[in-house]
Amino acid sequence: MNQRTLSDGHVTHLVRDAAAAPSMHNTQPWRFRYSRGSRVFEMRAAPGRVLPHSDPRQRALHLGCGAALLNLRVALVHEDWYPETRLRPDPADAGLLATVRPTALGTAGSGLAALYPAIDRRHSSRHPFDDTRIPERIRTALSDAADREEAMLTFPSPWHLEEVLDLLEEAEARNLTDPGSSQDLAEWTHLDDTSSPGTAPDGVPGYAFGPRKLGGKAPMRDFAGNRPVAGRAAARFERTPQLAVLSTAHDRPEDWLRAGQAMERVLLLATLEGLSTSFAGQALEWSDLRWPLRDPVSGIGHAQIVLRLGYGPAGPSTPRRPVPDILDIGP
């Protein structure tokens, strides 16, 4: 067994890497605790960081926490630890989402360490992508990455892509007129931060909204909603977006955590392959629109997120909460 210990400073650095993960509306809905005695990280859902209207089942919350969990695993393997991970280890404690115990590095950690450089580089890009097709080699590698986390990543066929785009467009139209969705946006977006990082440690700042869509079929969420943003440009987006649907066989909280880990593993690999990425999750917020997103060929699986992939500008970094606000270190 690895006899090394983790200093408090090292633990802080690892959690900072974990917290670079994406989350819906950048709510950063996680909290970590590290026990020096047992050398175990606990990850919990952070109270008060839910989207009551857009995510009433807290499925998206679990996706974000799963992404942070994957980052923690990657960071540990990068430091020659093997992250012994358990999802929802205590059925009586629903808030405890996962535990991670660093042990001696084994072969099971192979493949994760290579993703580490992408943790700081991965950002959502809400700008137009060009029409260059993603090579089949990369598509296969991204699907394999999801499979390693017990999830499925599929690229819709042309006719199914049109259906997915229609579902996303319908969801975006609903969100723009739904008071609850508008309330969630108003709480977690910052219109005043239009040119550079401001003081808010979370949420989506105005400079990260991207341009207003003037044309094209890219399924962009308009974080401004119906609110005007001074000086915001408009742009034409891609006519044939390259989307991928990430699904799991079941639809339980532990499956949402697996999906979040798969999502982040795909995003980190995509970043290393020179792709820009963003999310198209609007249809997943409406139960009647979510089911048709599944793979029509197999007819199985529960869609968890839709990713937009392509070649375009890298997205800007968005704010992160200070590590002391999300980490407790105890005996």
ROTI-558775 format. One record per residue (C-alpha): residue in one letter; x, y, z. Coordinates in steps of 0.5 Angstrom, whole numbers, plus 500, padded with zeros to 3 digits. Layout:
+-------+------+-------+-----+
: marpa : east : north :  up :
+-------+------+-------+-----+
:     A :    X :     Y :   Z :
...
+-------+------+-------+-----+
END
This chain:
+-------+------+-------+-----+
: marpa : east : north :  up :
+-------+------+-------+-----+
:     M :  500 :   500 : 500 :
:     N :  502 :   507 : 499 :
:     Q :  505 :   510 : 505 :
:     R :  505 :   517 : 503 :
:     T :  501 :   522 : 506 :
:     L :  497 :   528 : 503 :
:     S :  499 :   535 : 506 :
:     D :  493 :   540 : 507 :
:     G :  496 :   544 : 501 :
:     H :  496 :   538 : 497 :
:     V :  489 :   537 : 498 :
:     T :  487 :   544 : 497 :
:     H :  491 :   543 : 490 :
:     L :  487 :   537 : 488 :
:     V :  480 :   540 : 490 :
:     R :  482 :   546 : 486 :
:     D :  483 :   542 : 480 :
:     A :  476 :   538 : 482 :
:     A :  472 :   545 : 482 :
:     A :  475 :   547 : 475 :
:     A :  469 :   542 : 473 :
:     P :  463 :   545 : 469 :
:     S :  456 :   545 : 472 :
:     M :  449 :   547 : 470 :
:     H :  449 :   555 : 470 :
:     N :  456 :   554 : 474 :
:     T :  452 :   553 : 480 :
:     Q :  458 :   549 : 483 :
:     P :  454 :   545 : 487 :
:     W :  459 :   541 : 491 :
:     R :  463 :   541 : 497 :
:     F :  469 :   537 : 499 :
:     R :  471 :   534 : 506 :
:     Y :  478 :   531 : 507 :
:     S :  480 :   526 : 513 :
:     R :  487 :   526 : 515 :
:     G :  486 :   520 : 519 :
:     S :  483 :   516 : 514 :
:     R :  485 :   519 : 508 :
:     V :  479 :   519 : 505 :
:     F :  475 :   525 : 501 :
:     E :  468 :   526 : 502 :
:     M :  464 :   529 : 496 :
:     R :  457 :   532 : 498 :
:     A :  452 :   536 : 495 :
:     A :  452 :   544 : 497 :
:     P :  446 :   546 : 500 :
:     G :  443 :   552 : 497 :
:     R :  446 :   551 : 490 :
:     V :  440 :   547 : 486 :
:     L :  436 :   550 : 481 :
:     P :  429 :   549 : 483 :
:     H :  425 :   550 : 477 :
:     S :  430 :   548 : 471 :
:     D :  433 :   542 : 475 :
:     P :  427 :   539 : 480 :
:     R :  430 :   532 : 481 :
:     Q :  437 :   535 : 482 :
:     R :  439 :   531 : 476 :
:     A :  444 :   536 : 473 :
:     L :  447 :   537 : 480 :
:     H :  449 :   530 : 480 :
:     L :  452 :   531 : 473 :
:     G :  456 :   537 : 475 :
:     C :  458 :   533 : 482 :
:     G :  460 :   527 : 477 :
:     A :  464 :   532 : 473 :
:     A :  468 :   534 : 479 :
:     L :  469 :   527 : 482 :
:     L :  472 :   525 : 475 :
:     N :  477 :   531 : 476 :
:     L :  479 :   529 : 483 :
:     R :  481 :   522 : 480 :
:     V :  485 :   525 : 474 :
:     A :  489 :   530 : 479 :
:     L :  490 :   524 : 484 :
:     V :  492 :   519 : 478 :
:     H :  497 :   525 : 476 :
:     E :  500 :   525 : 482 :
:     D :  501 :   517 : 482 :
:     W :  495 :   515 : 487 :
:     Y :  490 :   511 : 485 :
:     P :  483 :   514 : 487 :
:     E :  479 :   508 : 490 :
:     T :  472 :   511 : 489 :
:     R :  465 :   509 : 492 :
:     L :  459 :   512 : 489 :
:     R :  453 :   514 : 494 :
:     P :  456 :   509 : 499 :
:     D :  451 :   511 : 505 :
:     P :  444 :   509 : 503 :
:     A :  442 :   513 : 509 :
:     D :  446 :   519 : 508 :
:     A :  443 :   522 : 501 :
:     G :  447 :   528 : 501 :
:     L :  454 :   524 : 501 :
:     L :  455 :   523 : 494 :
:     A :  462 :   519 : 493 :
:     T :  468 :   518 : 497 :
:     V :  475 :   517 : 494 :
:     R :  481 :   514 : 498 :
:     P :  488 :   515 : 495 :
:     T :  491 :   508 : 495 :
:     A :  497 :   505 : 491 :
:     L :  497 :   507 : 484 :
:     G :  495 :   501 : 480 :
:     T :  494 :   499 : 473 :
:     A :  486 :   501 : 474 :
:     G :  489 :   508 : 474 :
:     S :  492 :   508 : 467 :
:     G :  489 :   513 : 462 :
:     L :  487 :   518 : 466 :
:     A :  493 :   522 : 468 :
:     A :  494 :   524 : 460 :
:     L :  488 :   528 : 461 :
:     Y :  490 :   532 : 467 :
:     P :  493 :   538 : 462 :
:     A :  486 :   539 : 460 :
:     I :  483 :   541 : 466 :
:     D :  485 :   548 : 466 :
:     R :  484 :   549 : 459 :
:     R :  477 :   546 : 458 :
:     H :  472 :   552 : 458 :
:     S :  465 :   552 : 455 :
:     S :  465 :   556 : 448 :
:     R :  459 :   559 : 446 :
:     H :  462 :   562 : 440 :
:     P :  460 :   559 : 432 :
:     F :  464 :   553 : 430 :
:     D :  466 :   552 : 423 :
:     D :  464 :   546 : 419 :
:     T :  470 :   542 : 419 :
:     R :  468 :   535 : 421 :
:     I :  470 :   531 : 427 :
:     P :  475 :   525 : 424 :
:     E :  472 :   518 : 426 :
:     R :  478 :   517 : 430 :
:     I :  476 :   522 : 435 :
:     R :  469 :   520 : 435 :
:     T :  471 :   513 : 437 :
:     A :  476 :   515 : 442 :
:     L :  470 :   520 : 445 :
:     S :  465 :   514 : 445 :
:     D :  470 :   510 : 448 :
:     A :  472 :   515 : 454 :
:     A :  464 :   515 : 456 :
:     D :  464 :   507 : 455 :
:     R :  470 :   507 : 461 :
:     E :  465 :   511 : 465 :
:     E :  459 :   506 : 464 :
:     A :  456 :   511 : 459 :
:     M :  454 :   511 : 452 :
:     L :  456 :   517 : 447 :
:     T :  453 :   517 : 441 :
:     F :  453 :   522 : 435 :
:     P :  446 :   522 : 432 :
:     S :  445 :   520 : 425 :
:     P :  443 :   526 : 420 :
:     W :  435 :   525 : 420 :
:     H :  436 :   524 : 428 :
:     L :  440 :   530 : 429 :
:     E :  434 :   534 : 426 :
:     E :  429 :   531 : 431 :
:     V :  434 :   533 : 436 :
:     L :  435 :   540 : 434 :
:     D :  428 :   541 : 434 :
:     L :  427 :   538 : 441 :
:     L :  432 :   543 : 443 :
:     E :  429 :   549 : 439 :
:     E :  423 :   547 : 442 :
:     A :  426 :   547 : 449 :
:     E :  429 :   554 : 448 :
:     A :  423 :   557 : 446 :
:     R :  419 :   554 : 452 :
:     N :  425 :   557 : 457 :
:     L :  425 :   564 : 454 :
:     T :  417 :   564 : 456 :
:     D :  417 :   560 : 463 :
:     P :  417 :   564 : 469 :
:     G :  421 :   559 : 473 :
:     S :  427 :   558 : 468 :
:     S :  427 :   566 : 467 :
:     Q :  428 :   566 : 475 :
:     D :  434 :   561 : 475 :
:     L :  437 :   565 : 470 :
:     A :  436 :   571 : 473 :
:     E :  439 :   568 : 480 :
:     W :  445 :   565 : 476 :
:     T :  447 :   570 : 471 :
:     H :  451 :   577 : 471 :
:     L :  449 :   581 : 466 :
:     D :  454 :   587 : 468 :
:     D :  460 :   582 : 467 :
:     T :  461 :   583 : 460 :
:     S :  468 :   584 : 459 :
:     S :  472 :   581 : 464 :
:     P :  472 :   577 : 470 :
:     G :  468 :   581 : 476 :
:     T :  467 :   579 : 483 :
:     A :  462 :   574 : 483 :
:     P :  465 :   567 : 484 :
:     D :  460 :   563 : 481 :
:     G :  454 :   563 : 476 :
:     V :  455 :   565 : 468 :
:     P :  458 :   572 : 467 :
:     G :  456 :   576 : 461 :
:     Y :  463 :   576 : 458 :
:     A :  461 :   568 : 457 :
:     F :  455 :   569 : 454 :
:     G :  457 :   569 : 447 :
:     P :  454 :   572 : 441 :
:     R :  447 :   573 : 440 :
:     K :  445 :   568 : 435 :
:     L :  443 :   571 : 428 :
:     G :  443 :   565 : 424 :
:     G :  444 :   557 : 424 :
:     K :  442 :   551 : 427 :
:     A :  447 :   551 : 433 :
:     P :  442 :   549 : 439 :
:     M :  445 :   555 : 444 :
:     R :  442 :   557 : 450 :
:     D :  441 :   565 : 451 :
:     F :  443 :   566 : 458 :
:     A :  441 :   573 : 457 :
:     G :  434 :   571 : 456 :
:     N :  429 :   577 : 455 :
:     R :  434 :   582 : 458 :
:     P :  438 :   586 : 453 :
:     V :  446 :   586 : 454 :
:     A :  449 :   593 : 452 :
:     G :  454 :   592 : 446 :
:     R :  453 :   584 : 445 :
:     A :  455 :   582 : 438 :
:     A :  451 :   577 : 434 :
:     A :  453 :   572 : 429 :
:     R :  451 :   566 : 425 :
:     F :  453 :   559 : 428 :
:     E :  454 :   553 : 424 :
:     R :  448 :   550 : 419 :
:     T :  450 :   543 : 421 :
:     P :  452 :   542 : 429 :
:     Q :  456 :   536 : 431 :
:     L :  452 :   534 : 437 :
:     A :  453 :   528 : 441 :
:     V :  448 :   525 : 446 :
:     L :  451 :   522 : 453 :
:     S :  446 :   516 : 456 :
:     T :  446 :   511 : 461 :
:     A :  443 :   505 : 462 :
:     H :  439 :   507 : 468 :
:     D :  436 :   513 : 471 :
:     R :  438 :   513 : 478 :
:     P :  442 :   518 : 482 :
:     E :  448 :   514 : 482 :
:     D :  447 :   513 : 474 :
:     W :  447 :   521 : 474 :
:     L :  454 :   521 : 478 :
:     R :  457 :   516 : 473 :
:     A :  454 :   520 : 467 :
:     G :  458 :   526 : 470 :
:     Q :  464 :   523 : 470 :
:     A :  463 :   520 : 463 :
:     M :  461 :   527 : 461 :
:     E :  468 :   530 : 464 :
:     R :  472 :   525 : 461 :
:     V :  469 :   526 : 454 :
:     L :  470 :   534 : 455 :
:     L :  477 :   533 : 457 :
:     L :  479 :   528 : 451 :
:     A :  476 :   533 : 446 :
:     T :  480 :   539 : 449 :
:     L :  486 :   535 : 448 :
:     E :  484 :   533 : 441 :
:     G :  483 :   541 : 439 :
:     L :  476 :   541 : 440 :
:     S :  471 :   546 : 443 :
:     T :  465 :   544 : 447 :
:     S :  459 :   547 : 450 :
:     F :  452 :   544 : 452 :
:     A :  445 :   543 : 450 :
:     G :  441 :   541 : 455 :
:     Q :  435 :   545 : 454 :
:     A :  431 :   539 : 452 :
:     L :  433 :   535 : 458 :
:     E :  429 :   540 : 463 :
:     W :  423 :   538 : 460 :
:     S :  420 :   531 : 461 :
:     D :  416 :   530 : 455 :
:     L :  422 :   532 : 451 :
:     R :  428 :   528 : 454 :
:     W :  425 :   521 : 452 :
:     P :  426 :   522 : 444 :
:     L :  433 :   524 : 445 :
:     R :  435 :   517 : 446 :
:     D :  438 :   513 : 441 :
:     P :  433 :   511 : 436 :
:     V :  437 :   505 : 433 :
:     S :  437 :   501 : 440 :
:     G :  431 :   504 : 443 :
:     I :  435 :   504 : 450 :
:     G :  438 :   509 : 455 :
:     H :  436 :   515 : 458 :
:     A :  439 :   521 : 455 :
:     Q :  443 :   525 : 460 :
:     I :  446 :   531 : 457 :
:     V :  447 :   533 : 449 :
:     L :  454 :   536 : 448 :
:     R :  456 :   541 : 442 :
:     L :  463 :   539 : 439 :
:     G :  467 :   542 : 434 :
:     Y :  473 :   547 : 431 :
:     G :  472 :   554 : 434 :
:     P :  474 :   559 : 439 :
:     A :  476 :   557 : 446 :
:     G :  471 :   559 : 451 :
:     P :  473 :   564 : 457 :
:     S :  474 :   562 : 464 :
:     T :  469 :   563 : 468 :
:     P :  469 :   564 : 476 :
:     R :  470 :   559 : 481 :
:     R :  469 :   559 : 489 :
:     P :  475 :   560 : 493 :
:     V :  477 :   553 : 495 :
:     P :  476 :   555 : 503 :
:     D :  469 :   555 : 501 :
:     I :  468 :   548 : 499 :
:     L :  473 :   544 : 503 :
:     D :  474 :   542 : 510 :
:     I :  480 :   539 : 512 :
:     G :  479 :   535 : 519 :
:     P :  482 :   529 : 523 :
+-------+------+-------+-----+
END
